[in-house]
Amino acid sequence: MAAATGTWQPQEEGFKEICGLLEQQMSPTSDKSQIWQQLQHYSHFPDFNNYLAFIFARAQGKSIDIRQAAGLLLKNNLRSAFKNMPPANQQYIKSELLPSLGAADRHLRSTAGTIISVLVQIDGVAGWPELLQALVSSLDSTDINHVEGAMDALSKICEDVPQLLDSDISGLSERPITVFLPRFLQLFQSPHASLRKLSLSSVNQYIMLMPKVLHLSMDKYLQGLFLLANDPAPEVRKLVCSAFVQLIEVRPAILEPHLRNVLEYILQVNKDPDEEVALEACEFWSAYCDAQLPPENLREFLPRLIPVLLSNMVYADDDESLLEAEEDGSLPDRDQDIKPRFHSSRFHGDEDGEDDDEDIVNVWNLRKCSAAALDILSNVFGDDILPALMPVIQAKLSTTNDEGWKEREAAVLVLGAIAEGCINGLFPHLPEIVSFLIPLLDDKFPLIRSISCWTLSRFSKYIVQGTDHQEGREQFNKILMGLLRRVLDDNKRVQEAACSAFATLEEEAAEELAPCLEIILQHLMCAFGKYQRRNLRIVYDAIGTLADAVGGELNQPKYLEILMPPLIGKWQLLPNSDKDLFPLLECFTSIAQALGTGFAQFAQPVFQRCITIIQSQLLAKVDPVSAGLQYDREFIVCSLDLLSGLVEGLGSGVESLVSQNNLRDLLLQCCLDDAPDVRQSAFALLGDLARVCPVHLRPRLVEFLDAATKQLNTSKLKETISVANNACWAIGELAIKVQKEIAPVVLAVVSCLVSILQHAEGLNKSLIENSAITLGRLAWVCPELVSPHMEHFLQPWCFALSMIRDDIEKEDAFRGLCAMVKANPSGALNSLVFMCKAIASWHEIRSEDLRNEICLVLQGYKQMLKDGAWEQFMSALEPSVKDKLSKYQV
């Protein structure tokens, strides 16, 4: 296809120079940065991308590698440059790409497909009618290269922007997908595996969107899936499994008539010789259970399914864990061994999310997927799966020879996987199971030692429950000592598993650990001296979890002498820019909270260093050169959280530290930061400081309050809900300390809080509770400002108050309610029912004066509603509410 006359033509000189650069770039000895600079220089010429398109599409005399390099560079450039190109250049590039879809070389076809997909992402399909036409005629071509080139481009478009093909386009009578989908389905029968794969993967992308044409062709699609079910190409079988997994997740009704056949098929390919196919099939079982479909359909398959899952849980000979397991614990870690870690900012209130068990090593494979499937099945079927399981577990565990170690290891993994779901059936046998597992902690095979740690940790809740009798206590001590021995294992993998298992046991055991504190600390601090960098983080976590679990018990000189010197030694060794500080800062946060005032002797250098780190990071943000380091906001977040821990632990004892530095100004800067996690931790610290030394915040009080109010008045509330939550709580804490000084912001804050309470659906529980409490605190300190507006918000506010558990914060909120009613009694008349329900939500009000105030409020309304109106009102209340109100003598 020759370029039309009058279109752009390359100059020989420019063509040669760019080809020369691309050649150099591919040479292993070239100076990459210099070539990159030259290419950057060329990219300022308006027709540089035309040259790349020309080289890619037409430079017949050049090697495929150079043409492909030109295409990939073109693709990268288009992402940033296409929108601002002259239309003639845009048109030229598009016209050169289309013929390349049918190029004889597969690499060129594939690169053309990639560039076309990027252009479609940038510019849509409406402005490129020739593209759709070219794709349709290529799909209908008898030349396999054209069909494959078009299919390659379409599969990429379907993967990246499927919705674009399923939308109305002006000038077209139907949506593009309506034209393409029947052709995709036709290609399921192609003799070429590449076309079967590309067409099936393209249709699978539409299961979620379910365009009308797919809905109408569903029978044909399902027939196609069954036709391809035993395809000789493993990548096609994998896509068939993937289709069934997606269908069962989002359109289970479609599979229901064919469910028996699908289950038979998935069971069969769960044993596929290709591990990727088997893995995709194995995902089906969890997806089925998650979709909450009737478990009965699966029940009859369990006796055949369970042995398949068990055999897939045995380590494959090429599993990389087998190599890692041989690694010597005394070898230093390489940087690439250390996974990135994420600190979650401090949050005031109940977190809605739950932590998932972190897997020991985060590579998803057939073994882990099978264990996850078994875990879910055990939660659905409970003890019913034990008859099919136990004989196999017992047989695997009874092999004692070295060759059978992988079978034994898998059996221990199975016990851990079913620990939750089958606990009722296992519970009577728990002492025997644990007695069996404890010796395996000392097995000669490291992977048996590590899996035994994990499995024991899965039973830790029940092991701790048993400590109220002698045998259970002895067993608990054996497990404790067994895990501590493994914490000091020479193998890194076992160290990691033992520390994680120990942290789980600590969370469950809490104060039960107090009698063993000395020996626990000795082992953990010994590990601290022995471990390499990666596993050190897990020791920090175990120490922090221990501090959270035993609290003030830790505050004894004999324990602090074991615990603190090594930690302080490490603290002094690490420079302020070293990321290994993060887990240490987190660990200190837990220790400061646990020790309370006992931390005072260590507090000054820790406090000062946090200030220094925040200061240097704030400088690095604007001027990394003079700061001498690269900005990383996680240092700020961890330091703010440790300061919060110190404030919480030391209480008013922190006052002397706060008064000696510029924390107030740094904190205000952090409250105004553009990163939500920095603001979240900053407002948590603001609230903590408000409780113990508000006097140091006073000079900039108005600015703090403005910053906090801004967090509540945002269109992006749902995206920054944790920031709003902490800001809201901090305003309430400030209000009760500074009293009338809060008056200038009261109405602005109240209007935000009312808006949150009126649109509570979709917001998290903690923000609703904190909003209700802060509203009450503002009403308590400034009733004359808040009460004139009370009738607008009393109903949703009282509803939120009735959901809060009894505590001191709820008391403050009700003081606000009483103060408002005193100031404006008629304002609550229309919402009296809601107010009474909120009062009835108390189990017990500890504060006598609040009880008396509520009593006066109710009696005031009883006097106000004359001529039987009060009795009538009371008779309409629910009996449980009426019953609760009777203690107020009304």
VENMONOR-V133796 format. One record per residue. SS is DSSP state (alpha for helix, beta for strand, coil for the rest). PHI is phi as a letter, one per 30 degrees, with the letter a starting at -180 (999 if undefined). OMEGA is omega in degrees with one decimal (* if undefined). Layout:
BEGIN
ss	phi	omega
SS	PHI	OMEGA
SS	PHI	OMEGA
END
This chain:
BEGIN
ss	phi	omega
coil	999	-176.0
coil	d	176.5
coil	d	-178.9
coil	d	-179.4
coil	d	179.2
coil	i	178.5
coil	d	-175.8
coil	d	174.9
coil	b	179.2
coil	d	170.7
coil	d	-177.0
alpha	e	-174.1
alpha	d	180.0
alpha	d	179.4
alpha	e	-176.9
alpha	d	-177.2
alpha	d	-176.8
alpha	d	176.8
alpha	e	179.9
alpha	e	179.7
alpha	d	-179.8
alpha	d	177.5
alpha	d	-179.8
alpha	e	-176.6
alpha	e	-177.7
alpha	d	-179.2
coil	d	-175.2
coil	d	-174.1
coil	c	-172.4
coil	d	176.3
coil	d	-171.7
alpha	d	-174.1
alpha	d	179.9
alpha	d	179.9
alpha	d	-179.4
alpha	d	178.5
alpha	d	-179.8
alpha	d	178.5
alpha	d	176.3
alpha	d	180.0
alpha	d	179.9
alpha	d	-173.1
coil	d	175.9
coil	d	177.8
coil	d	-172.2
coil	d	-177.2
coil	c	179.2
alpha	e	-178.1
alpha	d	173.5
alpha	d	178.0
alpha	e	-178.9
alpha	d	-179.8
alpha	d	-179.1
alpha	d	-179.3
alpha	d	-178.7
alpha	d	-170.0
alpha	d	-166.7
alpha	b	-173.5
coil	d	-173.0
coil	e	-176.0
coil	d	-176.6
coil	c	-177.8
coil	d	178.4
alpha	e	-177.8
alpha	e	-178.5
alpha	d	179.9
alpha	d	179.4
alpha	d	178.8
alpha	d	178.2
alpha	d	-179.7
alpha	d	-177.7
alpha	d	176.7
alpha	d	177.4
alpha	e	-179.2
alpha	e	-178.5
alpha	d	-179.5
alpha	d	-174.7
alpha	d	-178.0
alpha	e	-176.9
alpha	c	-168.3
alpha	c	-166.9
alpha	e	-174.1
alpha	e	-175.2
alpha	c	-178.8
coil	d	171.0
coil	e	-177.6
alpha	e	-178.6
alpha	d	178.9
alpha	d	177.0
alpha	e	-176.8
alpha	d	-178.6
alpha	d	-177.4
alpha	d	179.9
alpha	e	-174.7
alpha	d	179.4
alpha	d	-175.6
alpha	d	-170.1
alpha	e	-179.4
alpha	d	-177.1
alpha	d	176.9
coil	e	-178.4
coil	c	-177.1
coil	e	-177.7
coil	d	-176.7
coil	c	-175.3
alpha	d	-178.8
alpha	d	179.7
alpha	d	178.4
alpha	e	-176.2
alpha	d	178.5
alpha	d	177.6
alpha	e	179.2
alpha	d	179.8
alpha	d	-177.9
alpha	d	-179.3
alpha	d	179.6
alpha	d	178.8
alpha	d	179.0
alpha	d	179.4
alpha	d	177.2
alpha	d	-176.1
alpha	d	-164.1
alpha	b	-179.3
coil	i	-179.4
coil	c	-174.2
coil	d	-175.9
coil	d	-176.2
coil	b	-175.2
alpha	e	-179.1
alpha	d	-177.1
alpha	d	-177.1
alpha	e	-179.9
alpha	d	-178.6
alpha	d	-179.2
alpha	d	-179.4
alpha	d	-176.1
alpha	d	176.1
alpha	d	179.5
alpha	d	-178.0
coil	d	-175.6
coil	d	175.2
coil	c	-179.7
coil	d	-175.6
alpha	e	-179.8
alpha	d	179.1
alpha	d	-178.7
alpha	d	-176.3
alpha	d	178.5
alpha	d	-180.0
alpha	d	-177.6
alpha	d	178.9
alpha	d	179.8
alpha	d	-177.7
alpha	d	-177.8
alpha	d	178.5
alpha	d	177.4
alpha	d	-179.4
alpha	d	-178.7
alpha	d	-172.8
alpha	d	-175.7
alpha	b	-174.1
alpha	e	-175.4
alpha	d	-178.4
alpha	d	-179.3
alpha	d	179.6
coil	c	176.0
coil	b	-179.4
coil	d	-179.5
coil	b	-174.6
coil	d	-177.7
coil	j	178.0
coil	c	-176.5
coil	d	179.6
coil	b	179.7
coil	d	-177.7
alpha	e	-175.6
alpha	d	179.9
alpha	d	178.3
alpha	d	-172.8
alpha	d	-169.4
alpha	e	178.7
alpha	d	178.9
alpha	d	175.8
alpha	e	-176.5
alpha	d	178.5
alpha	d	-175.8
alpha	d	173.6
coil	e	-175.8
coil	c	-176.9
coil	d	174.7
coil	d	-177.1
coil	c	-177.8
alpha	e	-176.7
alpha	d	-179.0
alpha	d	177.0
alpha	d	-178.9
alpha	d	-175.9
alpha	d	-177.5
alpha	d	-179.5
alpha	d	-178.9
alpha	d	179.4
alpha	d	179.8
alpha	d	-179.0
alpha	e	-178.9
coil	d	-175.1
coil	c	-179.7
coil	d	-180.0
coil	d	-175.4
coil	d	-179.6
coil	h	176.1
coil	d	-176.0
alpha	e	-175.3
alpha	d	178.9
alpha	d	179.4
alpha	e	-178.9
alpha	d	-178.0
coil	c	-172.1
alpha	e	-179.5
alpha	d	-179.2
alpha	d	178.9
alpha	d	-179.7
alpha	d	176.2
alpha	e	179.1
alpha	d	179.9
alpha	d	-179.9
alpha	d	177.6
alpha	d	-176.8
alpha	d	-171.0
coil	e	-179.0
coil	c	-178.4
coil	e	179.2
coil	d	-177.6
coil	d	-177.3
alpha	e	-177.9
alpha	d	176.5
alpha	d	178.5
alpha	d	178.9
alpha	d	-179.9
alpha	d	176.0
alpha	d	178.3
alpha	d	-179.1
alpha	d	178.6
alpha	d	-179.3
alpha	d	178.7
alpha	d	-179.5
alpha	d	-179.4
alpha	d	-177.7
alpha	d	179.5
alpha	d	-170.3
alpha	c	-179.8
coil	b	-173.1
alpha	e	-176.8
alpha	e	-178.8
alpha	d	-176.5
alpha	d	-171.6
alpha	e	-179.0
coil	d	-175.6
coil	c	-167.3
alpha	e	-178.5
alpha	e	-179.1
alpha	d	-179.1
alpha	d	-179.0
alpha	d	177.5
alpha	e	-176.7
alpha	d	-177.3
alpha	d	178.3
alpha	d	-178.8
alpha	d	-176.9
alpha	d	172.8
coil	d	176.9
coil	c	-174.8
coil	e	178.5
coil	d	177.7
coil	d	-172.3
alpha	d	-179.0
alpha	d	177.6
alpha	d	-179.3
alpha	d	179.6
alpha	d	-179.2
alpha	d	178.5
alpha	d	-176.3
alpha	d	178.1
alpha	d	-174.7
alpha	d	-172.3
alpha	d	178.1
alpha	d	-178.8
alpha	d	-179.8
alpha	d	-178.1
alpha	d	180.0
alpha	d	-178.8
coil	d	178.3
coil	h	175.2
coil	d	-176.1
coil	e	-178.3
coil	d	-176.4
alpha	e	-179.1
alpha	d	-177.8
alpha	d	-166.7
alpha	e	-174.4
coil	d	180.0
coil	d	-172.9
alpha	e	-177.8
alpha	d	177.1
alpha	c	-176.6
alpha	d	-172.5
alpha	e	177.7
alpha	d	178.7
alpha	d	179.4
alpha	e	-177.9
alpha	d	-178.2
alpha	d	177.4
alpha	d	178.8
coil	d	176.7
coil	d	179.1
coil	e	172.4
coil	d	-176.4
coil	d	-176.7
coil	c	-179.3
coil	d	-175.4
alpha	d	178.1
alpha	d	-178.5
alpha	d	178.2
alpha	d	-178.2
alpha	e	-174.2
coil	d	-178.8
coil	d	-171.8
coil	d	-176.0
beta	d	-177.6
coil	d	-178.1
coil	c	178.9
coil	d	178.0
coil	d	176.5
coil	d	170.3
coil	d	-179.0
alpha	e	-175.6
alpha	d	177.1
alpha	d	-171.6
coil	c	-176.1
coil	d	175.2
coil	d	178.6
coil	b	-176.9
coil	b	178.5
coil	d	177.3
coil	c	-173.5
coil	d	-178.3
coil	d	-174.3
coil	b	179.7
coil	c	179.8
coil	k	-179.7
coil	d	173.6
coil	d	178.5
coil	d	-175.0
coil	d	174.6
coil	c	177.5
coil	d	171.5
coil	d	172.5
coil	d	177.5
coil	d	180.0
coil	d	-173.3
coil	d	174.3
coil	b	-163.7
coil	c	172.9
coil	c	-177.4
coil	d	179.6
coil	b	-174.5
alpha	d	-179.2
alpha	d	-177.2
alpha	d	-180.0
alpha	d	179.3
alpha	d	178.4
alpha	d	179.4
alpha	d	179.1
alpha	d	-179.3
alpha	d	177.7
alpha	e	-178.3
alpha	d	179.2
alpha	d	-179.2
alpha	d	177.0
alpha	d	180.0
alpha	d	-173.0
alpha	c	178.0
alpha	h	-173.0
alpha	d	-178.6
alpha	d	-178.8
alpha	d	-175.4
alpha	d	-179.4
alpha	e	179.1
alpha	d	-173.2
alpha	d	-165.9
alpha	e	179.4
alpha	e	-178.8
alpha	d	179.4
alpha	d	-177.1
alpha	d	179.9
alpha	d	-178.3
alpha	d	-176.4
alpha	d	-175.4
coil	d	176.3
coil	d	-176.5
coil	c	-176.1
coil	d	-178.2
alpha	d	-177.3
alpha	d	-175.0
alpha	d	-173.2
alpha	d	-177.9
alpha	d	177.8
alpha	d	179.7
alpha	d	-179.5
alpha	e	-178.5
alpha	d	-179.4
alpha	d	178.1
alpha	d	176.3
alpha	e	179.9
alpha	e	-179.6
alpha	e	178.2
alpha	d	-177.3
alpha	d	-176.8
coil	c	-173.1
coil	e	-176.8
coil	d	-172.0
coil	d	-174.9
coil	c	-172.0
alpha	d	-178.7
alpha	d	-179.6
alpha	d	-177.1
alpha	d	-169.9
alpha	e	-179.4
coil	d	-176.9
coil	c	-173.3
alpha	e	179.2
alpha	e	-179.9
alpha	d	-178.6
alpha	d	-177.7
alpha	d	179.0
alpha	d	179.3
alpha	d	-175.0
alpha	d	-173.7
alpha	e	178.3
alpha	d	-179.3
alpha	d	175.5
coil	d	-180.0
coil	c	-178.6
coil	d	-178.7
coil	d	-179.0
coil	c	-175.3
alpha	e	-177.3
alpha	d	172.6
alpha	d	177.8
alpha	d	-175.2
alpha	d	-178.1
alpha	d	178.8
alpha	d	174.8
alpha	d	-176.4
alpha	d	-176.4
alpha	d	176.9
alpha	d	-178.7
alpha	d	179.3
alpha	d	178.5
coil	c	-167.1
alpha	d	-179.8
alpha	e	-175.6
alpha	d	178.0
alpha	d	-179.3
alpha	d	179.1
alpha	d	-176.4
alpha	d	-172.3
alpha	d	-179.9
alpha	d	172.5
coil	b	-169.9
alpha	e	-176.1
alpha	d	-179.8
alpha	d	-179.8
alpha	d	179.7
alpha	d	-179.6
alpha	d	178.2
alpha	e	-178.9
alpha	d	178.5
alpha	d	179.9
alpha	d	179.9
alpha	e	-177.7
alpha	d	179.1
alpha	d	179.8
alpha	d	179.2
alpha	d	174.8
alpha	d	-177.9
alpha	d	175.1
alpha	e	-179.9
coil	c	177.2
coil	d	177.2
coil	d	-175.6
beta	c	-175.0
alpha	d	-177.3
alpha	d	-179.4
alpha	d	177.4
alpha	e	-176.6
alpha	d	-178.6
alpha	d	-176.6
alpha	d	179.7
alpha	d	179.8
alpha	d	180.0
alpha	d	-178.9
alpha	d	178.6
alpha	d	177.8
alpha	d	179.5
alpha	d	179.7
alpha	e	-178.1
alpha	e	-179.0
alpha	d	-169.8
alpha	d	179.2
alpha	h	-171.5
alpha	d	176.0
alpha	e	-176.0
alpha	d	-172.2
alpha	e	-177.9
alpha	d	-175.4
alpha	c	-170.8
alpha	e	-174.6
alpha	d	-176.9
alpha	d	177.4
alpha	d	-178.3
alpha	d	179.2
alpha	d	-179.6
alpha	d	-177.1
alpha	d	-178.5
alpha	d	173.8
alpha	d	176.9
alpha	d	-179.2
alpha	e	179.1
alpha	d	-170.5
alpha	c	-168.6
coil	d	169.9
coil	d	-169.0
alpha	e	-171.4
alpha	d	-176.5
alpha	d	175.6
alpha	e	-179.2
alpha	e	-176.1
alpha	d	175.5
alpha	d	177.6
alpha	e	-178.2
alpha	d	-179.2
alpha	d	179.0
alpha	d	179.3
alpha	d	179.6
alpha	d	178.2
alpha	d	-180.0
alpha	d	178.0
alpha	d	-173.9
alpha	d	-172.9
alpha	c	174.8
alpha	h	-173.7
alpha	d	177.6
alpha	e	-175.9
alpha	d	-171.6
coil	d	176.8
coil	b	-175.0
alpha	e	-175.5
alpha	d	178.7
alpha	d	-176.7
alpha	d	178.5
alpha	d	177.7
alpha	d	-167.7
alpha	d	-164.6
alpha	d	-175.4
alpha	e	179.6
alpha	d	-178.8
alpha	d	-179.2
alpha	d	176.7
alpha	e	-179.8
alpha	d	-179.5
alpha	e	-178.9
alpha	d	-178.7
alpha	d	-171.1
coil	d	176.0
coil	d	-175.6
coil	d	-176.1
coil	c	-175.6
coil	c	-176.7
coil	d	176.4
coil	d	174.5
alpha	d	-173.3
alpha	e	-176.9
alpha	d	178.8
alpha	d	176.6
alpha	d	179.5
alpha	d	-178.4
alpha	d	177.2
alpha	d	179.4
alpha	e	179.7
alpha	d	-177.9
alpha	d	-179.1
alpha	d	-180.0
alpha	d	-177.8
alpha	d	-175.1
alpha	d	-178.1
alpha	h	-177.7
alpha	d	177.8
alpha	d	-179.1
alpha	d	-172.6
alpha	e	-175.5
alpha	d	-179.4
alpha	c	-162.8
alpha	d	-168.9
alpha	e	-179.4
alpha	d	-179.9
alpha	d	-179.5
alpha	d	-176.0
alpha	d	-177.7
alpha	d	177.1
alpha	e	179.4
alpha	d	-178.6
alpha	d	-178.5
alpha	d	-178.9
alpha	d	-178.9
alpha	d	-175.7
alpha	d	178.9
alpha	d	178.3
alpha	d	176.4
alpha	d	-178.6
alpha	d	-178.5
alpha	d	-178.4
alpha	c	-175.4
coil	b	-175.8
alpha	e	-176.3
alpha	d	-178.0
alpha	d	176.2
alpha	d	-179.9
coil	i	176.4
coil	a	177.7
coil	d	-179.5
coil	d	173.5
coil	b	-169.8
alpha	d	-179.0
alpha	d	175.6
alpha	d	-179.3
alpha	d	-176.7
alpha	d	-178.8
alpha	d	-178.8
alpha	d	176.9
alpha	d	-178.1
alpha	d	177.3
alpha	d	175.9
alpha	e	176.3
alpha	d	178.6
alpha	d	178.6
alpha	d	-179.0
alpha	d	-178.8
alpha	d	-177.6
alpha	d	-172.8
alpha	d	-178.6
alpha	h	-176.0
alpha	d	176.7
alpha	d	-178.5
alpha	d	-172.0
alpha	e	-177.0
alpha	d	179.1
alpha	d	-177.0
alpha	d	-173.6
coil	d	-172.5
coil	c	-175.1
coil	b	-173.8
coil	c	-178.5
alpha	e	-176.1
alpha	e	-176.4
alpha	d	178.5
alpha	d	-177.6
alpha	d	179.1
alpha	d	177.9
alpha	e	-179.5
alpha	d	177.9
alpha	d	-178.6
coil	c	-175.2
coil	d	-179.4
coil	d	-178.7
coil	c	-176.8
alpha	e	-176.3
alpha	d	175.4
alpha	d	179.4
alpha	d	-178.3
alpha	e	-179.2
alpha	d	-179.6
alpha	d	-179.0
alpha	d	174.9
alpha	d	179.3
alpha	d	178.4
alpha	e	179.5
alpha	d	179.4
alpha	d	179.3
alpha	d	179.7
alpha	e	-176.7
alpha	d	-169.4
alpha	c	178.8
alpha	b	-177.4
alpha	d	-176.5
alpha	e	-178.4
alpha	d	178.5
coil	c	-170.7
alpha	e	-175.6
alpha	e	-179.2
alpha	b	-174.4
alpha	e	-175.5
alpha	d	-179.4
alpha	d	177.5
alpha	d	-177.6
alpha	d	177.6
alpha	d	-178.8
alpha	d	-178.2
alpha	d	-178.9
alpha	d	179.2
alpha	e	-177.7
alpha	d	-177.6
alpha	c	-174.5
coil	c	-176.4
coil	b	178.0
coil	d	-176.9
coil	c	-173.6
coil	e	-175.4
coil	d	-178.7
coil	d	-177.0
coil	b	-171.0
alpha	d	-178.9
alpha	d	176.5
alpha	d	-179.5
alpha	e	-178.7
alpha	e	-178.0
alpha	d	179.8
alpha	d	-179.4
alpha	d	179.7
alpha	d	-177.9
alpha	d	178.8
alpha	d	179.8
alpha	d	179.2
alpha	d	178.0
alpha	d	-175.3
alpha	e	-174.4
alpha	d	178.5
alpha	c	-174.5
alpha	c	175.7
alpha	h	-170.8
alpha	d	-180.0
alpha	d	-178.6
alpha	d	-173.1
alpha	e	-175.2
alpha	e	-177.2
alpha	c	-170.3
alpha	e	-173.6
alpha	d	178.2
alpha	d	-179.2
alpha	d	-177.5
alpha	e	-176.9
alpha	d	175.8
alpha	d	-176.9
alpha	d	180.0
alpha	d	179.6
alpha	d	178.0
alpha	d	-177.0
alpha	d	-179.7
alpha	d	179.8
coil	b	-170.7
coil	d	-175.2
coil	d	178.7
coil	i	176.3
coil	c	-174.8
coil	d	-172.0
alpha	e	-175.3
alpha	d	-179.7
alpha	d	179.3
alpha	d	-178.6
alpha	d	-178.8
alpha	d	178.6
alpha	d	-179.1
alpha	d	-178.1
alpha	d	-178.6
alpha	d	176.9
alpha	e	178.8
alpha	d	-179.4
alpha	d	177.9
alpha	d	179.7
alpha	d	-179.2
alpha	d	-176.5
alpha	d	-179.7
coil	b	-175.3
alpha	d	-176.6
alpha	d	179.1
alpha	d	-172.0
alpha	d	-170.3
alpha	d	179.1
alpha	d	-175.5
alpha	c	-166.3
alpha	d	-175.4
alpha	d	-179.3
alpha	d	-172.7
alpha	b	-171.5
alpha	d	-175.7
alpha	d	-179.2
alpha	d	-179.5
alpha	d	179.9
alpha	d	178.5
alpha	d	179.5
alpha	d	179.9
alpha	d	-175.8
coil	d	-179.0
coil	c	-173.6
coil	d	179.9
coil	d	-178.4
coil	d	169.0
coil	a	-172.9
alpha	d	-179.5
alpha	d	178.0
alpha	d	177.5
alpha	d	179.4
alpha	e	-176.9
alpha	d	-179.5
alpha	d	172.9
alpha	d	177.0
alpha	d	179.8
alpha	e	-178.8
alpha	d	-178.6
alpha	d	-179.6
alpha	d	-178.2
alpha	d	177.1
alpha	d	-176.1
alpha	d	-174.2
coil	b	-173.6
alpha	e	-175.2
alpha	d	-178.4
alpha	d	-176.3
alpha	c	-173.6
alpha	e	-176.8
alpha	d	-175.5
alpha	c	-174.5
alpha	e	-179.0
alpha	e	-177.8
alpha	d	-179.9
alpha	d	179.5
alpha	d	177.8
alpha	d	179.3
alpha	d	179.4
alpha	d	-178.3
alpha	d	-178.1
coil	d	177.7
coil	d	169.9
coil	d	179.7
coil	a	177.1
coil	c	-175.8
coil	d	-173.2
coil	d	-176.0
alpha	d	-176.9
alpha	d	177.4
alpha	d	179.0
alpha	e	-179.9
alpha	d	-179.4
alpha	d	-179.1
alpha	d	177.9
alpha	e	-179.7
alpha	d	-179.9
alpha	d	-177.2
alpha	d	-179.1
alpha	d	176.6
alpha	d	179.4
alpha	d	179.4
alpha	d	179.3
alpha	d	-176.7
alpha	d	-177.7
coil	c	-174.0
coil	c	173.3
coil	h	175.1
coil	i	-178.0
alpha	d	-179.8
alpha	d	-179.4
alpha	d	179.6
alpha	d	179.3
alpha	d	-177.6
alpha	d	-175.8
alpha	d	-179.2
alpha	d	-178.2
coil	d	175.9
coil	d	-177.0
alpha	e	-176.5
alpha	d	179.6
alpha	d	-179.3
alpha	e	-178.9
alpha	d	-179.2
alpha	d	-176.5
alpha	d	-174.2
alpha	d	-178.2
alpha	d	178.3
alpha	c	177.3
coil	h	174.2
coil	c	*
END
